[in-house]
Amino acid sequence: MSLSFRKLAGLKKRILAVCTGRQNVHFLHLRKTGGTTLKSVLGPYPVTPKCVIHLHPHRVTLRHIPQGHRVMFVTRDPVSRFISGFGSRLRKGAPAHHVPWSPDEELAFSRFPDPNSLALALDPAHPSHADAVDAMRTISHLQCSYWDWFGNEEALAAREDALLFIGRIESFDEDFEVLKKSLGLPQDLLLPMDSKSTNRNSSGMDQASPLEPEAEKQVKNWYRRDYDFLEICATWRMQHGGPVRSIHQ
């Protein structure tokens, strides 16, 4: 069976790392956490003086990463991620992509034209609760949990030695400055600001008005397991004094 181009390129990079003493570092692209931005700036630097960088699509999870390799990813508060994910799918992935709605997504957006209406309907007492649950399970950016990439607490703890960088959207600029030094990237390298590289809507869809307090409460309850994940990430960052551990630890 022939290897796909992506798999062959990944294999060649792994061999390069072994032959040159560099560390294999993999970026896991968690949905709506700034991954498009980071991939756009890391793309031109697949090999640095310290490491070989592998950039992956959404479907690649921690279990796909070989033992002994390192992992980096970025997180985002679930409420902000919910608003951004809703807006991204509402505009079918524009401006960076064009992914048509599935039939289920089309139905969901006909029922819930904005994130606030969907969030309010997550209340079990709401008359449209069943429709809201269907929407959360069918709108692609909303249906996923952080745990889809990491399994569970035990699986994550078993691979703790793989974690190299845990960034946060809330401190993205500062975290990227630390990451550049760890990976051996040029110190004058900057994060892009254009809407296509960052996959942000220049008209302000990703900066939608805050949810009503009751709507925010329902979103937090829906993603309560994701907040458990963020607690683990916050503890890791505290233990390592920031978003990055030494690449040689």
C-alpha positions as a LaTeX table, in Angstrom:
\begin{tabular}{lrrr}
\hline
Residue & $x$ (\AA) & $y$ (\AA) & $z$ (\AA) \\
\hline
Met1 & 0.00 & 0.00 & 0.00 \\
Ser2 & 1.45 & 3.35 & $-1.02$ \\
Leu3 & 1.82 & 6.07 & 1.58 \\
Ser4 & $-0.19$ & 9.27 & 1.16 \\
Phe5 & 1.80 & 12.42 & 0.40 \\
Arg6 & 1.05 & 13.78 & 3.89 \\
Lys7 & 2.21 & 10.58 & 5.61 \\
Leu8 & 5.32 & 10.36 & 3.45 \\
Ala9 & 6.24 & 13.97 & 4.20 \\
Gly10 & 5.73 & 13.33 & 7.91 \\
Leu11 & 7.92 & 10.24 & 7.80 \\
Lys12 & 10.72 & 12.14 & 6.04 \\
Lys13 & 10.58 & 14.85 & 8.71 \\
Arg14 & 10.74 & 12.27 & 11.51 \\
Ile15 & 13.81 & 10.70 & 9.91 \\
Leu16 & 15.39 & 14.13 & 9.56 \\
Ala17 & 14.86 & 14.77 & 13.27 \\
Val18 & 16.53 & 11.48 & 14.21 \\
Cys19 & 19.47 & 12.07 & 11.90 \\
Thr20 & 20.10 & 15.63 & 13.08 \\
Gly21 & 19.30 & 15.30 & 16.78 \\
Arg22 & 16.31 & 17.61 & 16.58 \\
Gln23 & 13.08 & 17.10 & 18.55 \\
Asn24 & 9.87 & 16.16 & 16.73 \\
Val25 & 7.18 & 18.67 & 17.76 \\
His26 & 3.54 & 18.25 & 16.70 \\
Phe27 & 0.85 & 20.93 & 16.68 \\
Leu28 & $-2.64$ & 19.65 & 17.53 \\
His29 & $-5.26$ & 21.88 & 15.94 \\
Leu30 & $-8.11$ & 22.13 & 18.44 \\
Arg31 & $-11.09$ & 23.75 & 16.75 \\
Lys32 & $-11.52$ & 27.53 & 17.12 \\
Thr33 & $-8.49$ & 28.09 & 19.31 \\
Gly34 & $-6.26$ & 30.12 & 17.01 \\
Gly35 & $-4.84$ & 27.14 & 15.15 \\
Thr36 & $-5.18$ & 28.72 & 11.70 \\
Thr37 & $-3.17$ & 31.71 & 12.90 \\
Leu38 & $-0.39$ & 29.62 & 14.43 \\
Lys39 & $-0.17$ & 27.26 & 11.45 \\
Ser40 & 0.12 & 30.18 & 9.05 \\
Val41 & 3.13 & 31.57 & 10.91 \\
Leu42 & 4.81 & 28.20 & 11.59 \\
Gly43 & 4.27 & 26.84 & 8.08 \\
Pro44 & 7.39 & 28.45 & 6.55 \\
Tyr45 & 9.56 & 26.98 & 9.35 \\
Pro46 & 9.15 & 23.17 & 9.23 \\
Val47 & 12.72 & 22.78 & 10.49 \\
Thr48 & 14.39 & 25.02 & 13.06 \\
Pro49 & 17.79 & 24.73 & 14.76 \\
Lys50 & 16.05 & 22.92 & 17.65 \\
Cys51 & 13.20 & 20.91 & 16.19 \\
Val52 & 11.17 & 19.55 & 13.30 \\
Ile53 & 7.61 & 20.90 & 13.36 \\
His54 & 4.60 & 18.85 & 12.24 \\
Leu55 & 1.35 & 20.77 & 11.60 \\
His56 & $-1.80$ & 18.65 & 11.69 \\
Pro57 & $-5.46$ & 18.99 & 10.70 \\
His58 & $-8.30$ & 18.80 & 13.23 \\
Arg59 & $-8.64$ & 15.02 & 13.01 \\
Val60 & $-5.19$ & 14.29 & 14.46 \\
Thr61 & $-5.33$ & 13.67 & 18.22 \\
Leu62 & $-2.84$ & 12.90 & 20.98 \\
Arg63 & $-3.14$ & 9.16 & 20.40 \\
His64 & $-1.77$ & 9.63 & 16.87 \\
Ile65 & 1.46 & 11.20 & 18.15 \\
Pro66 & 4.37 & 8.74 & 18.51 \\
Gln67 & 5.90 & 8.15 & 21.91 \\
Gly68 & 8.91 & 10.36 & 22.51 \\
His69 & 7.56 & 13.20 & 20.37 \\
Arg70 & 6.38 & 16.51 & 21.78 \\
Val71 & 3.00 & 18.21 & 21.45 \\
Met72 & 1.81 & 21.81 & 21.43 \\
Phe73 & $-1.71$ & 23.24 & 21.33 \\
Val74 & $-3.76$ & 26.31 & 22.23 \\
Thr75 & $-6.90$ & 26.54 & 24.38 \\
Arg76 & $-9.73$ & 29.04 & 24.63 \\
Asp77 & $-12.50$ & 29.70 & 27.12 \\
Pro78 & $-15.48$ & 27.54 & 26.03 \\
Val79 & $-17.91$ & 30.47 & 25.98 \\
Ser80 & $-15.70$ & 32.48 & 23.62 \\
Arg81 & $-15.04$ & 29.32 & 21.60 \\
Phe82 & $-18.79$ & 28.69 & 21.33 \\
Ile83 & $-19.47$ & 32.19 & 20.00 \\
Ser84 & $-16.58$ & 32.01 & 17.53 \\
Gly85 & $-17.50$ & 28.49 & 16.41 \\
Phe86 & $-21.11$ & 29.46 & 15.82 \\
Gly87 & $-20.08$ & 32.47 & 13.74 \\
Ser88 & $-17.53$ & 30.50 & 11.75 \\
Arg89 & $-20.04$ & 27.87 & 10.69 \\
Leu90 & $-22.75$ & 30.49 & 10.12 \\
Arg91 & $-20.51$ & 32.02 & 7.43 \\
Lys92 & $-19.43$ & 28.54 & 6.24 \\
Gly93 & $-15.81$ & 28.92 & 7.31 \\
Ala94 & $-15.09$ & 32.22 & 5.55 \\
Pro95 & $-12.78$ & 34.00 & 5.12 \\
Ala96 & $-10.08$ & 31.30 & 5.26 \\
His97 & $-12.24$ & 28.43 & 3.99 \\
His98 & $-15.50$ & 27.60 & 2.29 \\
Val99 & $-17.21$ & 24.55 & 3.79 \\
Pro100 & $-20.92$ & 24.33 & 2.89 \\
Trp101 & $-23.42$ & 23.54 & 5.61 \\
Ser102 & $-24.49$ & 19.97 & 6.10 \\
Pro103 & $-28.28$ & 19.45 & 5.89 \\
Asp104 & $-28.35$ & 19.23 & 9.70 \\
Glu105 & $-26.42$ & 22.49 & 10.03 \\
Glu106 & $-28.76$ & 24.22 & 7.60 \\
Leu107 & $-31.70$ & 23.13 & 9.77 \\
Ala108 & $-29.92$ & 24.25 & 12.95 \\
Phe109 & $-29.23$ & 27.75 & 11.61 \\
Ser110 & $-32.80$ & 28.09 & 10.41 \\
Arg111 & $-33.90$ & 27.46 & 14.00 \\
Phe112 & $-31.19$ & 29.45 & 15.77 \\
Pro113 & $-29.96$ & 32.50 & 13.81 \\
Asp114 & $-27.55$ & 33.68 & 16.52 \\
Pro115 & $-25.49$ & 32.12 & 19.33 \\
Asn116 & $-27.57$ & 33.69 & 22.10 \\
Ser117 & $-30.81$ & 32.04 & 20.97 \\
Leu118 & $-29.11$ & 28.65 & 20.77 \\
Ala119 & $-27.47$ & 29.07 & 24.17 \\
Leu120 & $-30.74$ & 30.03 & 25.86 \\
Ala121 & $-32.44$ & 26.95 & 24.41 \\
Leu122 & $-29.88$ & 24.67 & 26.09 \\
Asp123 & $-31.92$ & 25.12 & 29.27 \\
Pro124 & $-33.78$ & 21.80 & 29.71 \\
Ala125 & $-36.95$ & 23.77 & 30.52 \\
His126 & $-36.82$ & 25.70 & 27.23 \\
Pro127 & $-39.48$ & 24.65 & 24.67 \\
Ser128 & $-36.79$ & 24.33 & 21.96 \\
His129 & $-34.36$ & 22.38 & 24.12 \\
Ala130 & $-34.44$ & 19.23 & 21.97 \\
Asp131 & $-33.71$ & 21.30 & 18.85 \\
Ala132 & $-30.84$ & 23.04 & 20.66 \\
Val133 & $-29.27$ & 19.72 & 21.66 \\
Asp134 & $-29.53$ & 18.56 & 18.04 \\
Ala135 & $-27.86$ & 21.78 & 16.89 \\
Met136 & $-25.00$ & 21.40 & 19.38 \\
Arg137 & $-24.43$ & 17.86 & 18.16 \\
Thr138 & $-24.49$ & 18.72 & 14.46 \\
Ile139 & $-22.79$ & 22.13 & 14.07 \\
Ser140 & $-19.22$ & 20.99 & 13.51 \\
His141 & $-17.34$ & 23.50 & 15.65 \\
Leu142 & $-19.79$ & 23.17 & 18.53 \\
Gln143 & $-20.08$ & 19.39 & 18.73 \\
Cys144 & $-16.49$ & 18.79 & 19.82 \\
Ser145 & $-14.95$ & 18.77 & 23.29 \\
Tyr146 & $-11.30$ & 19.24 & 24.18 \\
Trp147 & $-11.38$ & 15.67 & 25.39 \\
Asp148 & $-11.95$ & 14.50 & 21.80 \\
Trp149 & $-8.25$ & 15.24 & 21.27 \\
Phe150 & $-6.98$ & 13.89 & 24.61 \\
Gly151 & $-9.27$ & 11.02 & 25.62 \\
Asn152 & $-9.70$ & 11.43 & 29.36 \\
Glu153 & $-7.76$ & 12.47 & 32.44 \\
Glu154 & $-5.90$ & 9.16 & 32.67 \\
Ala155 & $-4.88$ & 9.17 & 28.99 \\
Leu156 & $-3.66$ & 12.76 & 29.26 \\
Ala157 & $-1.71$ & 12.07 & 32.45 \\
Ala158 & $-0.05$ & 9.08 & 30.79 \\
Arg159 & 1.32 & 11.36 & 28.05 \\
Glu160 & 2.21 & 14.33 & 30.26 \\
Asp161 & 5.85 & 14.04 & 29.20 \\
Ala162 & 4.78 & 14.79 & 25.61 \\
Leu163 & 3.40 & 18.24 & 26.44 \\
Leu164 & 5.72 & 21.02 & 25.31 \\
Phe165 & 3.46 & 24.06 & 24.89 \\
Ile166 & $-0.03$ & 24.87 & 26.16 \\
Gly167 & $-1.00$ & 28.29 & 24.86 \\
Arg168 & $-4.12$ & 30.31 & 25.59 \\
Ile169 & $-6.00$ & 32.59 & 23.21 \\
Glu170 & $-6.39$ & 34.98 & 26.14 \\
Ser171 & $-2.59$ & 35.47 & 26.28 \\
Phe172 & $-1.74$ & 34.43 & 22.72 \\
Asp173 & 0.75 & 37.20 & 21.90 \\
Glu174 & 2.74 & 36.72 & 25.11 \\
Asp175 & 2.66 & 32.93 & 24.83 \\
Phe176 & 3.89 & 33.05 & 21.24 \\
Glu177 & 6.91 & 35.12 & 22.28 \\
Val178 & 7.91 & 32.36 & 24.71 \\
Leu179 & 7.22 & 29.64 & 22.12 \\
Lys180 & 9.50 & 31.29 & 19.53 \\
Lys181 & 12.50 & 30.94 & 21.80 \\
Ser182 & 11.68 & 27.34 & 22.69 \\
Leu183 & 11.35 & 26.25 & 19.06 \\
Gly184 & 14.31 & 28.27 & 17.80 \\
Leu185 & 12.19 & 30.54 & 15.59 \\
Pro186 & 13.36 & 34.02 & 14.47 \\
Gln187 & 12.78 & 36.50 & 17.27 \\
Asp188 & 11.36 & 39.09 & 14.86 \\
Leu189 & 8.63 & 36.66 & 13.73 \\
Leu190 & 5.15 & 38.10 & 14.35 \\
Leu191 & 1.66 & 36.65 & 14.42 \\
Pro192 & $-0.38$ & 37.65 & 11.34 \\
Met193 & $-3.20$ & 40.16 & 11.67 \\
Asp194 & $-5.09$ & 39.74 & 8.37 \\
Ser195 & $-8.52$ & 38.10 & 8.56 \\
Lys196 & $-7.71$ & 35.22 & 6.20 \\
Ser197 & $-4.60$ & 34.06 & 8.06 \\
Thr198 & $-6.38$ & 34.33 & 11.39 \\
Asn199 & $-9.72$ & 33.03 & 10.02 \\
Arg200 & $-11.54$ & 35.93 & 11.65 \\
Asn201 & $-14.46$ & 37.73 & 10.10 \\
Ser202 & $-13.51$ & 41.35 & 9.46 \\
Ser203 & $-17.15$ & 42.40 & 9.80 \\
Gly204 & $-17.09$ & 41.45 & 13.47 \\
Met205 & $-18.92$ & 38.09 & 13.56 \\
Asp206 & $-16.29$ & 36.64 & 15.90 \\
Gln207 & $-16.65$ & 39.69 & 18.12 \\
Ala208 & $-20.36$ & 39.09 & 18.63 \\
Ser209 & $-22.11$ & 40.77 & 21.54 \\
Pro210 & $-21.66$ & 38.88 & 24.81 \\
Leu211 & $-24.27$ & 36.28 & 25.62 \\
Glu212 & $-27.00$ & 37.10 & 28.08 \\
Pro213 & $-26.08$ & 35.92 & 31.59 \\
Glu214 & $-28.53$ & 32.99 & 31.41 \\
Ala215 & $-27.24$ & 32.02 & 27.96 \\
Glu216 & $-23.63$ & 32.07 & 29.19 \\
Lys217 & $-24.64$ & 29.92 & 32.16 \\
Gln218 & $-26.13$ & 27.30 & 29.83 \\
Val219 & $-23.03$ & 27.23 & 27.63 \\
Lys220 & $-20.76$ & 26.78 & 30.65 \\
Asn221 & $-22.91$ & 23.91 & 31.85 \\
Trp222 & $-22.84$ & 22.25 & 28.42 \\
Tyr223 & $-19.05$ & 22.43 & 28.28 \\
Arg224 & $-18.44$ & 21.73 & 31.98 \\
Arg225 & $-16.06$ & 18.85 & 31.15 \\
Asp226 & $-14.00$ & 21.24 & 29.02 \\
Tyr227 & $-13.55$ & 23.45 & 32.07 \\
Asp228 & $-12.10$ & 20.41 & 33.85 \\
Phe229 & $-9.60$ & 20.15 & 31.00 \\
Leu230 & $-8.69$ & 23.83 & 31.30 \\
Glu231 & $-8.06$ & 23.36 & 35.03 \\
Ile232 & $-5.51$ & 20.66 & 34.20 \\
Cys233 & $-3.89$ & 22.96 & 31.62 \\
Ala234 & $-3.74$ & 25.83 & 34.10 \\
Thr235 & $-2.06$ & 23.59 & 36.67 \\
Trp236 & 0.49 & 22.45 & 34.06 \\
Arg237 & 1.31 & 26.04 & 33.15 \\
Met238 & 1.73 & 26.95 & 36.79 \\
Gln239 & 4.04 & 23.99 & 37.41 \\
His240 & 6.23 & 24.96 & 34.45 \\
Gly241 & 6.17 & 28.67 & 35.13 \\
Gly242 & 4.44 & 29.53 & 31.86 \\
Pro243 & 3.19 & 28.03 & 28.59 \\
Val244 & 6.37 & 26.13 & 27.64 \\
Arg245 & 8.54 & 23.46 & 29.21 \\
Ser246 & 12.15 & 23.05 & 28.20 \\
Ile247 & 12.43 & 21.15 & 24.94 \\
His248 & 15.13 & 19.01 & 26.55 \\
Gln249 & 13.20 & 18.09 & 29.72 \\
\hline
\end{tabular}
